[in-house]
């Protein structure tokens, strides 16, 4: 059995000026086991951040330091980053003190589309002997996204989220559907700010008779999502599912048909 410890921190929404102190408060209250993954919500820093902003850079540096000290991986939510030509909703993947790369949100949600440009690549990240993908909030709604990650060999999808309380039932349904249909683990972490109210969820398939079922765990508004994922047990199930339905999906970007490729 190969297991992975995962912690979801439901940090409140805060402006950049107070983000460092909020983050420090949450991190000092956890002591992750070696080789854990720690996850934060989507856009928990409310401001649009300039790409070279010193305060933001210091937060990323602090996260890298924490990752190195604890021998942990972090997906510290996502951030609205102004790179000059466009604002992107982007999430870093940090391992042992280094940012290995970023995943951009492909499908901005409703009014977010008025100022945020969507990405067009789905990346994978290596941690231990796992492959991990990141689907930022709304991207988990669409079947193609999780299927591409499954085809790329992902064991786990991390979903930094920002879901208002009235839609928690639908959000949880999407997470569980993507998880069981692809035989893939999904951890989705929401903010504890009152309008969002936490309830982060982990959904892990497990073998059952001739198929699979789900183990799900939901956090309350004032707790940490603390789960363990037995990822090895579902690899054969996922291989069989992909043989039955390999799936091919096309995504239209800028009115030009474009196939979204997974990148290792």
C-alpha positions in Angstrom: 0.0 0.0 0.0 1.3 3.4 -0.9 -0.3 6.3 0.9 -0.1 10.1 0.7 -1.0 12.5 3.5 -2.9 15.6 2.3 -3.9 18.7 4.3 -6.4 21.3 3.0 -6.1 24.7 4.7 -9.4 26.7 4.3 -7.8 30.1 4.7 -10.0 33.2 4.5 -10.0 35.7 1.7 -7.6 38.5 2.5 -5.9 41.4 0.6 -2.2 41.1 -0.2 -1.2 43.4 2.6 -2.4 41.0 5.3 -1.8 37.7 3.4 1.6 37.0 4.9 0.4 37.1 8.5 -2.7 35.0 7.7 -0.5 32.4 6.0 1.9 32.4 8.9 -0.9 31.8 11.3 -2.2 28.8 9.4 1.2 27.2 8.7 2.4 27.4 12.3 -0.7 25.4 13.4 0.1 22.4 11.3 2.9 19.8 11.5 2.7 17.7 8.3 4.3 14.3 8.1 7.2 14.0 5.7 6.1 14.0 2.0 2.7 15.5 2.6 0.8 17.7 0.2 -0.7 21.0 1.6 -3.4 22.8 -0.4 -5.0 26.2 -0.1 -8.1 27.7 -1.9 -8.4 29.6 -5.1 -7.8 33.4 -5.0 -7.5 33.6 -1.3 -5.4 36.7 -1.9 -8.1 39.0 -3.2 -5.9 41.5 -5.1 -4.5 41.2 -8.7 -0.8 40.8 -8.1 1.8 42.3 -10.4 4.3 39.6 -11.5 7.3 41.2 -9.8 5.5 42.4 -6.6 7.8 42.2 -3.7 5.2 41.3 -1.1 3.9 38.5 -3.3 7.4 37.3 -4.0 8.1 37.1 -0.3 5.0 35.0 0.2 6.1 32.5 -2.5 9.6 32.5 -0.8 8.1 31.7 2.6 6.1 28.9 1.0 9.2 27.5 -0.6 11.0 27.7 2.8 8.2 25.8 4.5 8.2 23.2 1.8 11.9 22.6 2.2 11.8 22.5 6.0 8.9 20.1 6.1 9.9 18.0 3.0 6.4 18.7 1.7 4.7 19.7 -1.5 2.4 22.7 -1.7 -0.3 23.8 -4.0 -0.9 27.2 -2.2 -4.2 28.0 -4.0 -4.3 30.2 -7.1 -3.6 33.9 -7.6 -4.6 36.5 -10.1 -1.3 37.5 -11.6 -0.8 40.4 -14.1 2.0 39.5 -16.4 1.7 42.7 -18.4 -0.1 41.4 -21.5 -2.8 39.5 -19.6 -4.1 38.6 -16.1 -4.1 34.9 -15.5 -5.6 32.8 -12.6 -2.5 30.7 -11.9 -1.5 28.0 -9.3 2.1 27.1 -8.5 3.3 23.6 -7.6 6.1 23.7 -5.0 8.2 20.8 -3.9 11.2 20.8 -1.5 11.7 24.5 -1.7 11.3 25.0 -5.5 8.4 26.1 -7.7 8.3 23.3 -10.3 5.8 25.1 -12.5 2.4 26.8 -12.8 -1.1 25.7 -13.9 -3.3 28.4 -15.5 -7.1 28.2 -15.2 -8.5 27.4 -18.6 -12.1 28.4 -18.1 -12.6 31.6 -16.1 -16.0 31.7 -14.4 -18.8 34.2 -15.4 -17.6 37.8 -14.6 -14.0 36.6 -14.1 -13.9 36.4 -17.9 -14.1 40.2 -18.1 -10.6 40.6 -16.8 -8.9 37.2 -16.7 -7.5 35.3 -19.8 -7.8 31.6 -19.9 -4.9 29.3 -20.4 -4.6 26.5 -22.9 -2.3 23.9 -21.5 -2.9 21.2 -18.9 0.3 20.3 -17.0 1.3 17.4 -14.8 3.7 17.5 -11.9 5.8 14.7 -10.4 5.9 14.1 -6.6 7.4 11.0 -5.1 6.1 8.3 -7.6 2.9 10.1 -8.3 1.8 12.3 -11.1 -0.4 15.2 -10.0 -2.6 17.6 -11.9 -4.2 20.9 -10.9 -7.7 22.0 -12.0 -8.5 25.5 -10.7 -12.1 25.7 -9.5 -14.4 25.8 -12.5 -12.1 23.6 -14.6 -13.2 20.6 -12.6 -16.8 20.9 -14.0 -15.7 19.8 -17.5 -15.2 16.1 -18.2 -12.4 16.7 -20.8 -10.0 18.2 -18.2 -10.0 15.3 -15.7 -9.9 12.8 -18.6 -6.8 14.4 -20.1 -5.1 14.2 -16.7 -6.1 10.6 -16.3 -4.7 9.8 -19.7 -1.4 11.5 -18.7 -1.1 9.0 -15.8 -2.3 11.3 -13.0 -3.1 9.7 -9.6 -4.4 12.9 -8.0 -6.1 16.1 -9.1 -5.8 19.1 -6.8 -8.7 21.6 -7.1 -8.2 25.0 -5.4 -11.8 26.2 -5.2 -13.9 29.2 -4.3 -17.5 28.1 -4.0 -20.3 30.0 -2.4 -22.3 28.0 0.2 -25.5 27.8 -1.9 -23.7 25.7 -4.5 -21.8 23.3 -2.3 -24.1 20.4 -3.2 -23.4 20.8 -6.9 -19.6 21.4 -6.4 -19.4 18.2 -4.4 -21.3 16.3 -7.1 -18.8 17.5 -9.8 -15.9 16.4 -7.7 -17.3 13.0 -7.0 -18.4 12.5 -10.7 -14.9 13.4 -12.0 -13.3 11.1 -9.4 -15.4 8.0 -10.1 -15.6 8.3 -13.8 -11.8 8.5 -14.2 -10.8 6.4 -11.2 -8.7 9.3 -9.9 -8.3 11.0 -6.5 -9.5 14.6 -6.2 -9.0 17.0 -3.3 -10.9 20.3 -3.6 -10.2 23.1 -1.0 -12.5 26.0 -0.4 -12.1 29.2 1.7 -13.6 29.5 5.2 -14.8 33.1 4.5 -18.5 33.3 5.5 -19.9 33.5 2.0 -17.9 30.4 1.0 -18.1 28.5 4.3 -15.4 25.8 3.7 -16.7 22.2 3.4 -13.6 21.2 1.4 -13.9 17.7 0.0 -11.7 14.7 -0.8 -12.9 12.0 -3.1 -10.9 8.8 -3.4 -12.0 5.7 -5.4 -11.3 2.2 -4.1 -11.8 -1.2 -5.6 -15.1 -2.9 -4.8 -16.1 -6.3 -6.3 -15.9 -5.9 -10.0 -15.8 -2.1 -10.0 -15.1 0.9 -7.8 -16.7 3.0 -5.1 -15.8 6.3 -3.4 -14.5 7.3 0.0 -15.3 10.9 0.6 -14.4 13.2 3.4 -15.8 16.7 4.0 -14.4 19.4 6.3 -16.5 21.7 8.4 -16.1 25.5 8.0 -13.6 25.8 10.9 -11.5 22.7 10.4 -8.6 21.4 8.3 -9.2 18.8 5.7 -6.9 16.0 6.8 -7.0 12.8 4.6 -4.8 9.9 3.5 -4.9 8.7 -0.1 -4.1 5.0 -1.0 -3.2 5.8 -4.6 -1.6 2.6 -5.7 -4.8 0.6 -5.3 -6.7 2.4 -8.1 -4.1 2.4 -10.8 -5.3 -0.9 -12.4 -8.8 0.4 -12.2 -7.9 3.6 -14.0 -6.0 1.7 -16.7 -9.0 -0.5 -17.4 -11.3 2.5 -17.5 -9.1 4.3 -20.1 -9.0 1.2 -22.2 -12.8 1.2 -22.3 -13.1 4.9 -23.0 -9.8 6.6 -24.0 -11.6 9.8 -25.0 -10.6 12.6 -27.4 -11.5 16.2 -26.7 -11.2 19.4 -28.6 -11.1 22.9 -27.0 -11.8 26.1 -29.0 -9.5 29.0 -28.1 -9.7 32.3 -29.9 -12.1 30.7 -32.4 -9.4 28.3 -33.5 -9.9 24.6 -32.8 -7.0 23.5 -30.6 -6.4 20.2 -28.9 -5.4 20.6 -25.3 -2.4 18.4 -24.6 -1.1 17.3 -21.2 2.4 18.2 -20.5 4.7 16.3 -18.2 
